[in-house]
């Protein structure tokens, strides 16, 4: 190895991705040790790495080109070694001049003082804080003011973050392109509005409230919209024309206020995910479809609640076929659709606002390549027959679709481009239907999960890659998984 040119050795080191392999390789020779040190750009520190402060300084001194540092204490217990603390963040910020990405997860010994040191990381572009309990808004303000290049901020389970001066500062003076806020009790959807002009730069936004849903009810924050105008409630001055990726989850909106305004002001949107957002209706999707002509992927997770219909009060999910028709009419680039229904009784299809007819219109109008249906009690073998003629459909996943039978699999086996099929908890599918998939020899991947009437023997040969799992009677409801590769 010593006789090889240094450039070749460097190329060899670059091709090794596992940290354990790099550590072993660097012990082979002094030359490899030096090359590894100069090229190592990322490190990850976890519970079993080393005690706080023990070797961090020498580690940073050795790897002078570190650009990505991840500190993850998930699973940490009192018996483990001490965690890194604020002083260790000072070491990282002072000895890693090339630092661009920093992730702190489950770090209980780091607080605002530690974030203050990050203000010296002038090249920092991405900060991820996951379950860092002592961080408050003051610490984030230090980062917002000091890190002028910050373009990505992720906050998960940071319960002490409340006031949003940091968000206002990033809105007016920052370059934020990605903002993720999940399960931070002190930040409401109305606080997020204070990003103001920062919406123009944002390309990805993910917002989820800590709480959940339960059949018609949504547990979320109680908030007051500071920008609410009774005479003009739907007009916000913000534009979000750069936004391409939007996810909203587990909160309740009020009429024409709050984060629902985004659905009508993101003309560049390509990916949309709405997970149990209560208070939305067909008008929101219609406005979205008319403004977001580049939409490529949509995911709707819905649970029934009380709605006032023209024919009287109804208990159903938020959207109806009017939403599907609007998407079919306006979103000609739509390729991926996921519809998930929770809390809907399979014996009451009326609890789902969509019908099979509306879904068929969408499938026939858009170039759908990926379709996921979860709990769709309105979808049956007739719908499968329609899918069999979808010219571009490549991936289909059916979960708890109780009306799909072997007849439906006979249809879908002849779909022109279908190569990936997943069936989970489809109780009426049997070995007979799977035999049609085996005979067609079209699938590259088949996943059969908890379909009790399908045997392990039946799935053999149904695809190049086959995964079969069943529920067992063992304690805790464990599953046996049999991965098989054939063809």
MOTALIN-V509833 format. One record per residue. N is the residue number from 1. RES is the residue in three letters. PHI is phi as a letter, one per 40 degrees, with the letter a starting at -180 (none if undefined). OMEGA is omega in whole degrees, 0 to 359 (* if undefined). D_CENTER is the distance of its C-alpha to the mean C-alpha in Angstrom with 1 decimal. Layout:
n->N res->RES phi->PHI omega->OMEGA d_center->D_CENTER
n->N res->RES phi->PHI omega->OMEGA d_center->D_CENTER
This chain:
n->1 res->UNK phi->none omega->183 d_center->44.0
n->2 res->UNK phi->c omega->183 d_center->46.1
n->3 res->UNK phi->c omega->180 d_center->47.8
n->4 res->UNK phi->c omega->177 d_center->44.7
n->5 res->UNK phi->d omega->183 d_center->44.0
n->6 res->UNK phi->c omega->180 d_center->41.6
n->7 res->UNK phi->c omega->179 d_center->39.5
n->8 res->UNK phi->c omega->177 d_center->39.1
n->9 res->UNK phi->c omega->179 d_center->38.3
n->10 res->UNK phi->c omega->179 d_center->35.6
n->11 res->UNK phi->c omega->178 d_center->34.1
n->12 res->UNK phi->c omega->180 d_center->34.2
n->13 res->UNK phi->c omega->180 d_center->32.4
n->14 res->UNK phi->c omega->184 d_center->29.7
n->15 res->UNK phi->c omega->178 d_center->29.0
n->16 res->UNK phi->c omega->188 d_center->28.5
n->17 res->UNK phi->b omega->182 d_center->24.9
n->18 res->UNK phi->c omega->183 d_center->25.3
n->19 res->UNK phi->c omega->181 d_center->26.4
n->20 res->UNK phi->c omega->179 d_center->29.0
n->21 res->UNK phi->c omega->178 d_center->30.6
n->22 res->UNK phi->c omega->179 d_center->30.8
n->23 res->UNK phi->c omega->179 d_center->32.4
n->24 res->UNK phi->c omega->182 d_center->34.9
n->25 res->UNK phi->c omega->184 d_center->35.7
n->26 res->UNK phi->c omega->178 d_center->36.5
n->27 res->UNK phi->c omega->183 d_center->39.2
n->28 res->UNK phi->c omega->181 d_center->41.1
n->29 res->UNK phi->a omega->180 d_center->42.7
n->30 res->UNK phi->c omega->181 d_center->43.0
n->31 res->UNK phi->c omega->178 d_center->42.1
n->32 res->UNK phi->c omega->178 d_center->38.8
n->33 res->UNK phi->c omega->181 d_center->38.1
n->34 res->UNK phi->c omega->181 d_center->38.6
n->35 res->UNK phi->c omega->179 d_center->36.6
n->36 res->UNK phi->c omega->181 d_center->33.6
n->37 res->UNK phi->c omega->182 d_center->33.9
n->38 res->UNK phi->c omega->184 d_center->34.0
n->39 res->UNK phi->b omega->182 d_center->31.0
n->40 res->UNK phi->c omega->183 d_center->28.6
n->41 res->UNK phi->b omega->184 d_center->25.9
n->42 res->UNK phi->a omega->174 d_center->23.4
n->43 res->UNK phi->b omega->176 d_center->24.0
n->44 res->UNK phi->b omega->181 d_center->22.2
n->45 res->UNK phi->b omega->183 d_center->24.1
n->46 res->UNK phi->b omega->186 d_center->23.6
n->47 res->UNK phi->d omega->186 d_center->25.9
n->48 res->UNK phi->c omega->186 d_center->28.3
n->49 res->UNK phi->c omega->178 d_center->28.7
n->50 res->UNK phi->a omega->179 d_center->31.6
n->51 res->UNK phi->c omega->182 d_center->33.0
n->52 res->UNK phi->d omega->175 d_center->32.1
n->53 res->UNK phi->g omega->187 d_center->34.2
n->54 res->UNK phi->c omega->184 d_center->35.9
n->55 res->UNK phi->b omega->185 d_center->34.9
n->56 res->UNK phi->c omega->182 d_center->32.3
n->57 res->UNK phi->c omega->180 d_center->35.0
n->58 res->UNK phi->c omega->179 d_center->36.3
n->59 res->UNK phi->c omega->179 d_center->32.9
n->60 res->UNK phi->c omega->179 d_center->32.1
n->61 res->UNK phi->c omega->180 d_center->35.6
n->62 res->UNK phi->c omega->181 d_center->35.3
n->63 res->UNK phi->c omega->188 d_center->32.0
n->64 res->UNK phi->c omega->183 d_center->33.0
n->65 res->UNK phi->b omega->180 d_center->30.2
n->66 res->UNK phi->c omega->177 d_center->27.2
n->67 res->UNK phi->b omega->183 d_center->24.4
n->68 res->UNK phi->b omega->179 d_center->21.4
n->69 res->UNK phi->b omega->177 d_center->21.9
n->70 res->UNK phi->b omega->177 d_center->19.6
n->71 res->UNK phi->b omega->187 d_center->21.2
n->72 res->UNK phi->b omega->179 d_center->19.7
n->73 res->UNK phi->b omega->175 d_center->21.8
n->74 res->UNK phi->c omega->181 d_center->19.7
n->75 res->UNK phi->g omega->181 d_center->22.4
n->76 res->UNK phi->c omega->177 d_center->25.1
n->77 res->UNK phi->b omega->183 d_center->28.4
n->78 res->UNK phi->d omega->181 d_center->31.6
n->79 res->UNK phi->c omega->180 d_center->33.4
n->80 res->UNK phi->c omega->177 d_center->31.2
n->81 res->UNK phi->c omega->181 d_center->32.2
n->82 res->UNK phi->c omega->177 d_center->31.8
n->83 res->UNK phi->c omega->171 d_center->28.6
n->84 res->UNK phi->c omega->183 d_center->28.6
n->85 res->UNK phi->b omega->185 d_center->29.5
n->86 res->UNK phi->d omega->181 d_center->30.2
n->87 res->UNK phi->c omega->178 d_center->33.0
n->88 res->UNK phi->c omega->174 d_center->30.9
n->89 res->UNK phi->c omega->176 d_center->28.5
n->90 res->UNK phi->c omega->178 d_center->31.8
n->91 res->UNK phi->c omega->181 d_center->32.5
n->92 res->UNK phi->c omega->183 d_center->29.2
n->93 res->UNK phi->c omega->182 d_center->29.6
n->94 res->UNK phi->c omega->184 d_center->33.2
n->95 res->UNK phi->b omega->179 d_center->33.2
n->96 res->UNK phi->b omega->183 d_center->30.0
n->97 res->UNK phi->c omega->181 d_center->30.9
n->98 res->UNK phi->c omega->184 d_center->28.3
n->99 res->UNK phi->c omega->178 d_center->25.3
n->100 res->UNK phi->b omega->181 d_center->22.4
n->101 res->UNK phi->b omega->178 d_center->19.3
n->102 res->UNK phi->b omega->177 d_center->19.5
n->103 res->UNK phi->b omega->176 d_center->17.3
n->104 res->UNK phi->b omega->182 d_center->18.8
n->105 res->UNK phi->b omega->177 d_center->17.6
n->106 res->UNK phi->f omega->180 d_center->19.8
n->107 res->UNK phi->c omega->186 d_center->22.7
n->108 res->UNK phi->c omega->182 d_center->25.2
n->109 res->UNK phi->c omega->179 d_center->28.1
n->110 res->UNK phi->b omega->179 d_center->26.5
n->111 res->UNK phi->b omega->185 d_center->27.1
n->112 res->UNK phi->c omega->179 d_center->27.8
n->113 res->UNK phi->c omega->177 d_center->30.6
n->114 res->UNK phi->c omega->178 d_center->28.4
n->115 res->UNK phi->c omega->177 d_center->26.2
n->116 res->UNK phi->d omega->179 d_center->29.5
n->117 res->UNK phi->c omega->181 d_center->30.2
n->118 res->UNK phi->c omega->178 d_center->27.0
n->119 res->UNK phi->c omega->179 d_center->28.7
n->120 res->UNK phi->c omega->180 d_center->30.8
n->121 res->UNK phi->c omega->188 d_center->27.9
n->122 res->UNK phi->c omega->181 d_center->28.6
n->123 res->UNK phi->c omega->183 d_center->26.3
n->124 res->UNK phi->c omega->180 d_center->23.2
n->125 res->UNK phi->b omega->182 d_center->20.3
n->126 res->UNK phi->a omega->177 d_center->17.3
n->127 res->UNK phi->b omega->180 d_center->17.3
n->128 res->UNK phi->b omega->180 d_center->14.7
n->129 res->UNK phi->b omega->181 d_center->16.1
n->130 res->UNK phi->b omega->178 d_center->14.8
n->131 res->UNK phi->f omega->173 d_center->17.4
n->132 res->UNK phi->b omega->197 d_center->20.3
n->133 res->UNK phi->c omega->186 d_center->22.5
n->134 res->UNK phi->c omega->180 d_center->25.4
n->135 res->UNK phi->c omega->176 d_center->23.7
n->136 res->UNK phi->b omega->180 d_center->24.8
n->137 res->UNK phi->c omega->180 d_center->24.8
n->138 res->UNK phi->c omega->178 d_center->27.8
n->139 res->UNK phi->c omega->178 d_center->26.1
n->140 res->UNK phi->c omega->179 d_center->23.4
n->141 res->UNK phi->c omega->175 d_center->26.3
n->142 res->UNK phi->d omega->182 d_center->27.9
n->143 res->UNK phi->c omega->182 d_center->25.0
n->144 res->UNK phi->c omega->182 d_center->24.7
n->145 res->UNK phi->c omega->187 d_center->28.4
n->146 res->UNK phi->c omega->185 d_center->28.9
n->147 res->UNK phi->c omega->186 d_center->26.0
n->148 res->UNK phi->c omega->183 d_center->26.6
n->149 res->UNK phi->c omega->184 d_center->24.3
n->150 res->UNK phi->c omega->180 d_center->21.2
n->151 res->UNK phi->b omega->180 d_center->18.5
n->152 res->UNK phi->b omega->179 d_center->15.2
n->153 res->UNK phi->b omega->179 d_center->14.9
n->154 res->UNK phi->b omega->180 d_center->12.3
n->155 res->UNK phi->b omega->179 d_center->13.7
n->156 res->UNK phi->b omega->176 d_center->12.8
n->157 res->UNK phi->f omega->175 d_center->15.6
n->158 res->UNK phi->b omega->194 d_center->18.2
n->159 res->UNK phi->c omega->183 d_center->20.7
n->160 res->UNK phi->c omega->178 d_center->23.6
n->161 res->UNK phi->c omega->184 d_center->22.1
n->162 res->UNK phi->b omega->183 d_center->23.9
n->163 res->UNK phi->c omega->192 d_center->25.8
n->164 res->UNK phi->b omega->173 d_center->24.1
n->165 res->UNK phi->c omega->179 d_center->26.8
n->166 res->UNK phi->c omega->181 d_center->24.4
n->167 res->UNK phi->c omega->176 d_center->22.2
n->168 res->UNK phi->c omega->180 d_center->25.3
n->169 res->UNK phi->c omega->179 d_center->26.5
n->170 res->UNK phi->c omega->179 d_center->23.3
n->171 res->UNK phi->c omega->184 d_center->23.7
n->172 res->UNK phi->c omega->189 d_center->27.3
n->173 res->UNK phi->b omega->186 d_center->27.6
n->174 res->UNK phi->c omega->180 d_center->24.3
n->175 res->UNK phi->b omega->185 d_center->22.4
n->176 res->UNK phi->c omega->177 d_center->18.8
n->177 res->UNK phi->b omega->179 d_center->16.4
n->178 res->UNK phi->b omega->178 d_center->13.0
n->179 res->UNK phi->b omega->178 d_center->12.7
n->180 res->UNK phi->b omega->178 d_center->10.1
n->181 res->UNK phi->b omega->182 d_center->12.0
n->182 res->UNK phi->b omega->171 d_center->11.1
n->183 res->UNK phi->f omega->173 d_center->14.0
n->184 res->UNK phi->b omega->191 d_center->16.7
n->185 res->UNK phi->d omega->184 d_center->19.6
n->186 res->UNK phi->c omega->182 d_center->21.7
n->187 res->UNK phi->b omega->180 d_center->19.5
n->188 res->UNK phi->c omega->178 d_center->19.7
n->189 res->UNK phi->c omega->180 d_center->18.5
n->190 res->UNK phi->c omega->173 d_center->22.1
n->191 res->UNK phi->c omega->182 d_center->21.9
n->192 res->UNK phi->c omega->180 d_center->19.1
n->193 res->UNK phi->c omega->182 d_center->21.6
n->194 res->UNK phi->c omega->173 d_center->23.7
n->195 res->UNK phi->c omega->173 d_center->21.8
n->196 res->UNK phi->f omega->183 d_center->24.3
n->197 res->UNK phi->c omega->178 d_center->25.1
n->198 res->UNK phi->c omega->177 d_center->22.0
n->199 res->UNK phi->c omega->181 d_center->20.1
n->200 res->UNK phi->c omega->184 d_center->22.1
n->201 res->UNK phi->c omega->188 d_center->20.5
n->202 res->UNK phi->c omega->179 d_center->16.8
n->203 res->UNK phi->b omega->177 d_center->14.7
n->204 res->UNK phi->b omega->179 d_center->11.1
n->205 res->UNK phi->b omega->181 d_center->10.7
n->206 res->UNK phi->b omega->183 d_center->8.3
n->207 res->UNK phi->b omega->180 d_center->10.6
n->208 res->UNK phi->a omega->180 d_center->10.9
n->209 res->UNK phi->c omega->176 d_center->14.4
n->210 res->UNK phi->c omega->184 d_center->15.6
n->211 res->UNK phi->i omega->180 d_center->17.2
n->212 res->UNK phi->i omega->184 d_center->16.5
n->213 res->UNK phi->a omega->173 d_center->18.4
n->214 res->UNK phi->a omega->174 d_center->21.4
n->215 res->UNK phi->f omega->173 d_center->23.0
n->216 res->UNK phi->g omega->181 d_center->23.8
n->217 res->UNK phi->b omega->179 d_center->23.2
n->218 res->UNK phi->b omega->179 d_center->20.4
n->219 res->UNK phi->c omega->184 d_center->20.8
n->220 res->UNK phi->a omega->184 d_center->19.8
n->221 res->UNK phi->c omega->169 d_center->21.5
n->222 res->UNK phi->c omega->185 d_center->24.9
n->223 res->UNK phi->a omega->177 d_center->25.2
n->224 res->UNK phi->b omega->181 d_center->27.5
n->225 res->UNK phi->c omega->183 d_center->26.6
n->226 res->UNK phi->c omega->182 d_center->28.9
n->227 res->UNK phi->b omega->182 d_center->28.9
n->228 res->UNK phi->c omega->178 d_center->29.9
n->229 res->UNK phi->b omega->185 d_center->33.0
n->230 res->UNK phi->d omega->182 d_center->34.8
n->231 res->UNK phi->c omega->182 d_center->36.5
n->232 res->UNK phi->a omega->192 d_center->33.6
n->233 res->UNK phi->c omega->187 d_center->30.4
n->234 res->UNK phi->c omega->186 d_center->28.0
n->235 res->UNK phi->b omega->169 d_center->29.0
n->236 res->UNK phi->b omega->182 d_center->27.0
n->237 res->UNK phi->c omega->184 d_center->28.2
n->238 res->UNK phi->c omega->169 d_center->24.8
n->239 res->UNK phi->b omega->180 d_center->23.6
n->240 res->UNK phi->b omega->187 d_center->20.1
n->241 res->UNK phi->c omega->178 d_center->21.2
n->242 res->UNK phi->c omega->186 d_center->19.0
n->243 res->UNK phi->c omega->180 d_center->15.7
n->244 res->UNK phi->b omega->186 d_center->13.8
n->245 res->UNK phi->b omega->184 d_center->10.1
n->246 res->UNK phi->b omega->174 d_center->9.9
n->247 res->UNK phi->b omega->176 d_center->7.8
n->248 res->UNK phi->b omega->186 d_center->10.4
n->249 res->UNK phi->a omega->165 d_center->10.6
n->250 res->UNK phi->f omega->170 d_center->13.7
n->251 res->UNK phi->a omega->183 d_center->16.5
n->252 res->UNK phi->b omega->177 d_center->19.7
n->253 res->UNK phi->b omega->175 d_center->21.0
n->254 res->UNK phi->b omega->185 d_center->24.7
n->255 res->UNK phi->d omega->172 d_center->26.6
n->256 res->UNK phi->g omega->177 d_center->26.0
n->257 res->UNK phi->b omega->178 d_center->24.7
n->258 res->UNK phi->g omega->187 d_center->21.6
n->259 res->UNK phi->c omega->177 d_center->18.3
n->260 res->UNK phi->c omega->180 d_center->19.1
n->261 res->UNK phi->c omega->181 d_center->21.2
n->262 res->UNK phi->c omega->185 d_center->18.2
n->263 res->UNK phi->c omega->179 d_center->18.3
n->264 res->UNK phi->b omega->186 d_center->21.7
n->265 res->UNK phi->b omega->179 d_center->21.5
n->266 res->UNK phi->b omega->187 d_center->18.9
n->267 res->UNK phi->c omega->182 d_center->21.0
n->268 res->UNK phi->c omega->186 d_center->18.9
n->269 res->UNK phi->d omega->178 d_center->15.7
n->270 res->UNK phi->b omega->183 d_center->14.2
n->271 res->UNK phi->b omega->180 d_center->10.8
n->272 res->UNK phi->b omega->175 d_center->10.6
n->273 res->UNK phi->b omega->177 d_center->8.7
n->274 res->UNK phi->b omega->183 d_center->11.1
n->275 res->UNK phi->b omega->176 d_center->10.8
n->276 res->UNK phi->f omega->174 d_center->14.3
n->277 res->UNK phi->c omega->185 d_center->15.5
n->278 res->UNK phi->c omega->179 d_center->19.2
n->279 res->UNK phi->h omega->178 d_center->21.9
n->280 res->UNK phi->c omega->177 d_center->20.7
n->281 res->UNK phi->a omega->182 d_center->23.0
n->282 res->UNK phi->d omega->182 d_center->24.0
n->283 res->UNK phi->d omega->179 d_center->25.2
n->284 res->UNK phi->c omega->180 d_center->21.8
n->285 res->UNK phi->c omega->179 d_center->20.5
n->286 res->UNK phi->c omega->177 d_center->23.9
n->287 res->UNK phi->c omega->179 d_center->23.8
n->288 res->UNK phi->d omega->183 d_center->20.4
n->289 res->UNK phi->c omega->181 d_center->21.7
n->290 res->UNK phi->c omega->182 d_center->24.8
n->291 res->UNK phi->b omega->185 d_center->23.3
n->292 res->UNK phi->b omega->183 d_center->20.2
n->293 res->UNK phi->c omega->181 d_center->22.2
n->294 res->UNK phi->c omega->183 d_center->19.8
n->295 res->UNK phi->c omega->181 d_center->16.9
n->296 res->UNK phi->b omega->184 d_center->15.6
n->297 res->UNK phi->a omega->177 d_center->12.7
n->298 res->UNK phi->b omega->179 d_center->12.4
n->299 res->UNK phi->b omega->182 d_center->10.7
n->300 res->UNK phi->b omega->175 d_center->13.0
n->301 res->UNK phi->b omega->191 d_center->13.0
n->302 res->UNK phi->b omega->173 d_center->16.6
n->303 res->UNK phi->b omega->186 d_center->19.3
n->304 res->UNK phi->c omega->175 d_center->22.9
n->305 res->UNK phi->a omega->183 d_center->24.8
n->306 res->UNK phi->c omega->177 d_center->28.1
n->307 res->UNK phi->b omega->176 d_center->28.7
n->308 res->UNK phi->c omega->179 d_center->32.0
n->309 res->UNK phi->c omega->177 d_center->32.8
n->310 res->UNK phi->c omega->182 d_center->35.9
n->311 res->UNK phi->c omega->180 d_center->37.4
n->312 res->UNK phi->h omega->180 d_center->36.8
n->313 res->UNK phi->c omega->178 d_center->34.2
n->314 res->UNK phi->b omega->177 d_center->31.4
n->315 res->UNK phi->b omega->186 d_center->28.8
n->316 res->UNK phi->a omega->175 d_center->25.8
n->317 res->UNK phi->c omega->193 d_center->22.2
n->318 res->UNK phi->c omega->190 d_center->21.7
n->319 res->UNK phi->b omega->179 d_center->22.0
n->320 res->UNK phi->b omega->178 d_center->24.9
n->321 res->UNK phi->c omega->178 d_center->26.0
n->322 res->UNK phi->c omega->177 d_center->26.7
n->323 res->UNK phi->c omega->180 d_center->23.1
n->324 res->UNK phi->c omega->179 d_center->22.9
n->325 res->UNK phi->c omega->178 d_center->26.1
n->326 res->UNK phi->c omega->177 d_center->25.1
n->327 res->UNK phi->c omega->179 d_center->22.0
n->328 res->UNK phi->c omega->183 d_center->24.5
n->329 res->UNK phi->c omega->191 d_center->27.0
n->330 res->UNK phi->b omega->187 d_center->25.1
n->331 res->UNK phi->b omega->186 d_center->22.0
n->332 res->UNK phi->c omega->180 d_center->23.8
n->333 res->UNK phi->b omega->184 d_center->21.0
n->334 res->UNK phi->c omega->185 d_center->18.5
n->335 res->UNK phi->b omega->185 d_center->17.5
n->336 res->UNK phi->b omega->181 d_center->14.6
n->337 res->UNK phi->b omega->174 d_center->14.7
n->338 res->UNK phi->b omega->177 d_center->13.1
n->339 res->UNK phi->b omega->181 d_center->15.2
n->340 res->UNK phi->b omega->182 d_center->14.8
n->341 res->UNK phi->b omega->180 d_center->17.8
n->342 res->UNK phi->b omega->177 d_center->18.4
n->343 res->UNK phi->g omega->179 d_center->21.9
n->344 res->UNK phi->c omega->179 d_center->23.7
n->345 res->UNK phi->c omega->184 d_center->27.0
n->346 res->UNK phi->c omega->179 d_center->27.5
n->347 res->UNK phi->c omega->180 d_center->31.1
n->348 res->UNK phi->b omega->179 d_center->30.3
n->349 res->UNK phi->d omega->182 d_center->28.5
n->350 res->UNK phi->c omega->178 d_center->29.4
n->351 res->UNK phi->c omega->174 d_center->26.7
n->352 res->UNK phi->b omega->183 d_center->24.2
n->353 res->UNK phi->c omega->179 d_center->24.9
n->354 res->UNK phi->c omega->171 d_center->24.2
n->355 res->UNK phi->b omega->178 d_center->26.9
n->356 res->UNK phi->c omega->179 d_center->27.2
n->357 res->UNK phi->c omega->179 d_center->29.3
n->358 res->UNK phi->c omega->179 d_center->26.7
n->359 res->UNK phi->c omega->179 d_center->24.1
n->360 res->UNK phi->c omega->178 d_center->26.8
n->361 res->UNK phi->d omega->180 d_center->27.5
n->362 res->UNK phi->c omega->182 d_center->23.9
n->363 res->UNK phi->c omega->182 d_center->24.0
n->364 res->UNK phi->c omega->184 d_center->27.5
n->365 res->UNK phi->b omega->186 d_center->26.7
n->366 res->UNK phi->b omega->181 d_center->23.5
n->367 res->UNK phi->c omega->186 d_center->22.9
n->368 res->UNK phi->c omega->176 d_center->20.4
n->369 res->UNK phi->b omega->181 d_center->19.3
n->370 res->UNK phi->b omega->179 d_center->16.5
n->371 res->UNK phi->b omega->177 d_center->17.0
n->372 res->UNK phi->b omega->177 d_center->15.4
n->373 res->UNK phi->b omega->183 d_center->17.5
n->374 res->UNK phi->b omega->180 d_center->17.1
n->375 res->UNK phi->g omega->182 d_center->20.1
n->376 res->UNK phi->c omega->184 d_center->21.7
n->377 res->UNK phi->c omega->177 d_center->25.3
n->378 res->UNK phi->c omega->187 d_center->26.7
n->379 res->UNK phi->c omega->184 d_center->25.9
n->380 res->UNK phi->b omega->183 d_center->28.8
n->381 res->UNK phi->c omega->177 d_center->30.8
n->382 res->UNK phi->c omega->175 d_center->31.9
n->383 res->UNK phi->c omega->178 d_center->28.3
n->384 res->UNK phi->c omega->177 d_center->28.0
n->385 res->UNK phi->c omega->177 d_center->31.2
n->386 res->UNK phi->c omega->179 d_center->29.6
n->387 res->UNK phi->c omega->183 d_center->26.7
n->388 res->UNK phi->c omega->178 d_center->29.3
n->389 res->UNK phi->b omega->177 d_center->30.4
n->390 res->UNK phi->c omega->191 d_center->27.1
n->391 res->UNK phi->c omega->187 d_center->28.0
n->392 res->UNK phi->b omega->185 d_center->24.6
n->393 res->UNK phi->c omega->182 d_center->22.6
n->394 res->UNK phi->b omega->185 d_center->21.4
n->395 res->UNK phi->b omega->179 d_center->18.7
n->396 res->UNK phi->b omega->176 d_center->19.2
n->397 res->UNK phi->b omega->179 d_center->17.7
n->398 res->UNK phi->b omega->180 d_center->19.7
n->399 res->UNK phi->b omega->177 d_center->19.0
n->400 res->UNK phi->f omega->175 d_center->21.9
n->401 res->UNK phi->c omega->193 d_center->23.6
n->402 res->UNK phi->c omega->181 d_center->27.0
n->403 res->UNK phi->c omega->178 d_center->29.0
n->404 res->UNK phi->c omega->182 d_center->28.3
n->405 res->UNK phi->b omega->178 d_center->31.2
n->406 res->UNK phi->d omega->179 d_center->32.9
n->407 res->UNK phi->c omega->178 d_center->34.2
n->408 res->UNK phi->c omega->178 d_center->30.7
n->409 res->UNK phi->c omega->176 d_center->30.0
n->410 res->UNK phi->c omega->178 d_center->33.3
n->411 res->UNK phi->c omega->188 d_center->32.1
n->412 res->UNK phi->c omega->180 d_center->28.7
n->413 res->UNK phi->c omega->183 d_center->30.4
n->414 res->UNK phi->b omega->176 d_center->31.9
n->415 res->UNK phi->c omega->191 d_center->28.9
n->416 res->UNK phi->d omega->188 d_center->29.8
n->417 res->UNK phi->b omega->184 d_center->26.6
n->418 res->UNK phi->c omega->180 d_center->24.7
n->419 res->UNK phi->b omega->181 d_center->23.9
n->420 res->UNK phi->b omega->181 d_center->20.9
n->421 res->UNK phi->b omega->177 d_center->21.4
n->422 res->UNK phi->b omega->177 d_center->19.8
n->423 res->UNK phi->b omega->179 d_center->21.8
n->424 res->UNK phi->b omega->176 d_center->20.8
n->425 res->UNK phi->f omega->175 d_center->23.3
n->426 res->UNK phi->c omega->195 d_center->25.3
n->427 res->UNK phi->c omega->184 d_center->28.6
n->428 res->UNK phi->b omega->177 d_center->30.9
n->429 res->UNK phi->c omega->182 d_center->30.2
n->430 res->UNK phi->b omega->178 d_center->32.8
n->431 res->UNK phi->c omega->182 d_center->34.3
n->432 res->UNK phi->c omega->179 d_center->36.1
n->433 res->UNK phi->c omega->179 d_center->33.0
n->434 res->UNK phi->c omega->178 d_center->31.5
n->435 res->UNK phi->d omega->177 d_center->34.9
n->436 res->UNK phi->c omega->177 d_center->34.3
n->437 res->UNK phi->c omega->178 d_center->31.2
n->438 res->UNK phi->c omega->182 d_center->33.3
n->439 res->UNK phi->c omega->183 d_center->36.0
n->440 res->UNK phi->c omega->178 d_center->33.9
n->441 res->UNK phi->f omega->181 d_center->32.7
n->442 res->UNK phi->b omega->189 d_center->30.0
n->443 res->UNK phi->c omega->169 d_center->26.8
n->444 res->UNK phi->c omega->183 d_center->25.3
n->445 res->UNK phi->b omega->175 d_center->22.9
n->446 res->UNK phi->b omega->176 d_center->23.5
n->447 res->UNK phi->b omega->175 d_center->21.7
n->448 res->UNK phi->b omega->186 d_center->23.7
n->449 res->UNK phi->b omega->174 d_center->22.4
n->450 res->UNK phi->g omega->170 d_center->24.6
n->451 res->UNK phi->c omega->196 d_center->26.8
n->452 res->UNK phi->c omega->183 d_center->30.0
n->453 res->UNK phi->c omega->176 d_center->32.4
n->454 res->UNK phi->b omega->182 d_center->31.2
n->455 res->UNK phi->c omega->178 d_center->33.0
n->456 res->UNK phi->c omega->182 d_center->32.1
n->457 res->UNK phi->c omega->185 d_center->35.1
n->458 res->UNK phi->c omega->187 d_center->34.0
n->459 res->UNK phi->c omega->181 d_center->30.8
n->460 res->UNK phi->d omega->177 d_center->32.7
n->461 res->UNK phi->g omega->182 d_center->32.9
n->462 res->UNK phi->c omega->179 d_center->30.3
n->463 res->UNK phi->a omega->179 d_center->28.2
n->464 res->UNK phi->c omega->176 d_center->28.1
n->465 res->UNK phi->b omega->183 d_center->25.4
n->466 res->UNK phi->b omega->174 d_center->25.6
n->467 res->UNK phi->b omega->183 d_center->23.8
n->468 res->UNK phi->b omega->178 d_center->25.6
n->469 res->UNK phi->a omega->181 d_center->25.0
n->470 res->UNK phi->b omega->172 d_center->27.0
n->471 res->UNK phi->c omega->179 d_center->27.2
n->472 res->UNK phi->b omega->179 d_center->30.1
n->473 res->UNK phi->c omega->182 d_center->32.6
n->474 res->UNK phi->c omega->181 d_center->32.1
n->475 res->UNK phi->d omega->179 d_center->31.5
n->476 res->UNK phi->g omega->178 d_center->27.9
n->477 res->UNK phi->g omega->181 d_center->27.0
n->478 res->UNK phi->c omega->179 d_center->26.1
n->479 res->UNK phi->b omega->169 d_center->25.4
n->480 res->UNK phi->c omega->181 d_center->27.2
n->481 res->UNK phi->b omega->181 d_center->25.3
n->482 res->UNK phi->b omega->175 d_center->27.5
n->483 res->UNK phi->c omega->180 d_center->25.9
n->484 res->UNK phi->b omega->179 d_center->28.4
n->485 res->UNK phi->b omega->183 d_center->28.8
n->486 res->UNK phi->b omega->174 d_center->31.5
n->487 res->UNK phi->g omega->* d_center->32.9
